[in-house]
Amino acid sequence: MADKNQTNAPEHHTGDYLENPEAIAGQISKTEQFVENNKGLVLGVVAVAVLVVAGFFGFKYYKTSQNEKAQSEMFQAVYYFENDSLNLALNGDGNSLGFLDIIDEYGITDAANLAHYYSGAAYLKQGNYDEAIAQLKDFGADDLLIQAKAYALIGDAYMQKKDFESAASYFKKAADYKPNKYFTPGYLLKAAIAYEKSNNIEAAKESYTEIIEKYWESAQVQQAKKYKARLGGNSAS
């Protein structure tokens, strides 16, 4: 005898539903009706999507063209920098833009980013250490050489300000950025000296040891051994 509570309704499976042409047609019809009833909303969404895509590619094109223009404008400033005409490099000569002008006028470009680096280096040469630090901190790159060099220049500026703890931190940051046998030993040596001046003797010994053990072929290794021995450490390890 069948259970009175049992229904004879057929079971519906997702697969059956999706494969049913009539069900699919019904869903399409409902979608078309929704679009018909909400034309404004649908057109608005489509318009926004088109604007976003167009805006992205438009901005990318604009940034590229601005960067090319900025690089051309910066040529003279780089020439002045390389010839130690630092005021002209920073502020321009009345006809050609200086690095600070490039930053102001082409701030979104890679050229303006590089101008921060040049400006920081110029201010450091002039003895304007606070401005040097500010400009170099605004610079950022992912290459092997120049980013680590920027960190080291910040360390140099802090050393001149006798903020030895901050100097050591930036020299170590330079050393830790993509370590290599060409530049890292020099940064480690600077870090060790700064650590010594900030009375962080253990950190100084660690930096000397890293030069001795990892960069034993470097030009800095003999200094590292000498300075570590002076601190009471075994210069051979």
Sequence and secondary structure as in RCSB ss.txt:
>XXXX:A:sequence
MADKNQTNAPEHHTGDYLENPEAIAGQISKTEQFVENNKGLVLGVVAVAVLVVAGFFGFKYYKTSQNEKAQSEMF
QAVYYFENDSLNLALNGDGNSLGFLDIIDEYGITDAANLAHYYSGAAYLKQGNYDEAIAQLKDFGADDLLIQAKA
YALIGDAYMQKKDFESAASYFKKAADYKPNKYFTPGYLLKAAIAYEKSNNIEAAKESYTEIIEKYWESAQVQQAK
KYKARLGGNSAS
>XXXX:A:secstr
   TT        HHHHHH HHHHHHHHHHHHHHHHHTHHHHHHHHHHHHHHHHHHHHHHHHHHHHHHHHHHHHH
HHHHHHHTT HHHHHH  SSS  HHHHHHHSTTSHHHHHHHHHHHHHHHHHT HHHHHHHHHT    SSSHHHHH
HHHHHHHHHHTT HHHHHHHHHHHHHSS  TTTHHHHHHHHHHHHHHTT HHHHHHHHHHHHHH TTSTTHHHHH
HHHHHTTS TT 
